[in-house]
Amino acid sequence: SAIDLEEMASGLNKRKMIQHAVFKELVKLVDPGVKAWTPTKGKQNVIMFVGLQGSGKTTTCSK
């Protein structure tokens, strides 16, 4: 979503408007609106961890 800073009312905080717009776009990326996956009991479930080297994949899996 684009923000036209020139057409905004003078009383609005431009920084907060930009932060809110960025937040909304990030939420769209992270929350696609699809129901979360739940493991099936009594059946083998495979999960793949992907990440950069040193990002803590093995540590996270072992905890």
Distance bins in CASP14 RR format, pairs under 12 A and 6 or more apart:
PFRMAT RR
TARGET T0000
AUTHOR 0000-0000-0000
RMODE 2
METHOD distances of the structure
MODEL  1
1 17 0 0 0 0 0 1 0 0 0 0 0
1 18 0 0 0 0 0 1 0 0 0 0 0
1 20 0 0 0 0 1 0 0 0 0 0 0
1 21 1 0 1 0 0 0 0 0 0 0 0
1 22 0 0 0 0 1 0 0 0 0 0 0
1 23 0 0 0 0 0 1 0 0 0 0 0
1 24 1 0 0 1 0 0 0 0 0 0 0
1 25 1 0 0 1 0 0 0 0 0 0 0
1 26 0 0 0 0 0 1 0 0 0 0 0
1 27 0 0 0 0 0 1 0 0 0 0 0
1 28 0 0 0 0 1 0 0 0 0 0 0
2 8 0 0 0 0 0 1 0 0 0 0 0
2 17 0 0 0 0 0 1 0 0 0 0 0
2 18 0 0 0 0 0 1 0 0 0 0 0
2 21 0 0 0 0 1 0 0 0 0 0 0
2 25 0 0 0 0 0 1 0 0 0 0 0
3 12 0 0 0 0 0 1 0 0 0 0 0
3 14 0 0 0 0 1 0 0 0 0 0 0
3 15 0 0 0 0 0 1 0 0 0 0 0
3 16 0 0 0 0 0 1 0 0 0 0 0
3 17 1 0 1 0 0 0 0 0 0 0 0
3 18 1 0 0 1 0 0 0 0 0 0 0
3 19 0 0 0 0 0 1 0 0 0 0 0
3 20 0 0 0 0 1 0 0 0 0 0 0
3 21 1 0 1 0 0 0 0 0 0 0 0
3 22 0 0 0 0 1 0 0 0 0 0 0
3 24 0 0 0 0 0 1 0 0 0 0 0
3 25 0 0 0 0 0 1 0 0 0 0 0
4 12 0 0 0 0 0 1 0 0 0 0 0
4 14 0 0 0 0 0 1 0 0 0 0 0
4 17 0 0 0 0 0 1 0 0 0 0 0
4 18 0 0 0 0 0 1 0 0 0 0 0
4 21 0 0 0 0 0 1 0 0 0 0 0
5 12 0 0 0 0 1 0 0 0 0 0 0
5 13 0 0 0 0 0 1 0 0 0 0 0
5 14 1 0 1 0 0 0 0 0 0 0 0
5 15 0 0 0 0 0 1 0 0 0 0 0
5 17 0 0 0 0 1 0 0 0 0 0 0
5 18 0 0 0 0 1 0 0 0 0 0 0
5 21 0 0 0 0 0 1 0 0 0 0 0
6 14 0 0 0 0 0 1 0 0 0 0 0
7 14 0 0 0 0 0 1 0 0 0 0 0
7 17 0 0 0 0 0 1 0 0 0 0 0
8 14 1 0 0 1 0 0 0 0 0 0 0
8 15 0 0 0 0 0 1 0 0 0 0 0
8 16 0 0 0 0 0 1 0 0 0 0 0
8 17 1 0 0 1 0 0 0 0 0 0 0
8 18 0 0 0 0 0 1 0 0 0 0 0
8 21 0 0 0 0 0 1 0 0 0 0 0
9 17 0 0 0 0 0 1 0 0 0 0 0
11 17 0 0 0 0 0 1 0 0 0 0 0
12 18 0 0 0 0 0 1 0 0 0 0 0
12 20 0 0 0 0 0 1 0 0 0 0 0
13 19 0 0 0 0 1 0 0 0 0 0 0
13 20 0 0 0 0 1 0 0 0 0 0 0
14 20 0 0 0 0 0 1 0 0 0 0 0
14 21 0 0 0 0 0 1 0 0 0 0 0
15 21 0 0 0 0 0 1 0 0 0 0 0
15 22 0 0 0 0 0 1 0 0 0 0 0
16 22 0 0 0 0 0 1 0 0 0 0 0
16 23 0 0 0 0 0 1 0 0 0 0 0
17 23 0 0 0 0 0 1 0 0 0 0 0
17 24 0 0 0 0 0 1 0 0 0 0 0
18 24 0 0 0 0 0 1 0 0 0 0 0
18 25 0 0 0 0 0 1 0 0 0 0 0
19 25 0 0 0 0 0 1 0 0 0 0 0
19 26 0 0 0 0 0 1 0 0 0 0 0
20 26 0 0 0 0 0 1 0 0 0 0 0
20 27 0 0 0 0 0 1 0 0 0 0 0
21 27 0 0 0 0 0 1 0 0 0 0 0
21 28 0 0 0 0 0 1 0 0 0 0 0
22 28 0 0 0 0 0 1 0 0 0 0 0
22 29 0 0 0 0 0 1 0 0 0 0 0
23 29 0 0 0 0 0 1 0 0 0 0 0
23 30 0 0 0 0 0 1 0 0 0 0 0
23 31 0 0 0 0 0 1 0 0 0 0 0
24 30 0 0 0 0 0 1 0 0 0 0 0
24 31 0 0 0 0 0 1 0 0 0 0 0
25 31 0 0 0 0 0 1 0 0 0 0 0
27 33 0 0 0 0 0 1 0 0 0 0 0
30 36 0 0 0 0 0 1 0 0 0 0 0
37 45 0 0 0 0 1 0 0 0 0 0 0
37 46 0 0 0 0 0 1 0 0 0 0 0
37 47 0 0 0 0 1 0 0 0 0 0 0
37 48 0 0 0 0 0 1 0 0 0 0 0
38 45 0 0 0 0 1 0 0 0 0 0 0
39 45 1 0 1 0 0 0 0 0 0 0 0
39 46 0 0 0 0 1 0 0 0 0 0 0
39 47 0 0 0 0 1 0 0 0 0 0 0
40 46 0 0 0 0 0 1 0 0 0 0 0
47 57 0 0 0 0 0 1 0 0 0 0 0
47 60 0 0 0 0 0 1 0 0 0 0 0
47 61 0 0 0 0 1 0 0 0 0 0 0
48 57 0 0 0 0 1 0 0 0 0 0 0
48 61 0 0 0 0 0 1 0 0 0 0 0
49 55 0 0 0 0 1 0 0 0 0 0 0
49 56 0 0 0 0 1 0 0 0 0 0 0
49 57 1 0 1 0 0 0 0 0 0 0 0
49 58 0 0 0 0 1 0 0 0 0 0 0
49 59 0 0 0 0 0 1 0 0 0 0 0
49 60 1 0 0 1 0 0 0 0 0 0 0
49 61 1 0 0 1 0 0 0 0 0 0 0
49 62 0 0 0 0 0 1 0 0 0 0 0
50 56 0 0 0 0 0 1 0 0 0 0 0
50 57 1 0 0 1 0 0 0 0 0 0 0
50 60 0 0 0 0 0 1 0 0 0 0 0
50 61 0 0 0 0 0 1 0 0 0 0 0
51 57 1 0 1 0 0 0 0 0 0 0 0
51 58 0 0 0 0 0 1 0 0 0 0 0
51 60 0 0 0 0 0 1 0 0 0 0 0
51 61 0 0 0 0 0 1 0 0 0 0 0
54 60 0 0 0 0 0 1 0 0 0 0 0
55 61 0 0 0 0 0 1 0 0 0 0 0
56 62 0 0 0 0 1 0 0 0 0 0 0
56 63 0 0 0 0 0 1 0 0 0 0 0
57 63 0 0 0 0 0 1 0 0 0 0 0
END
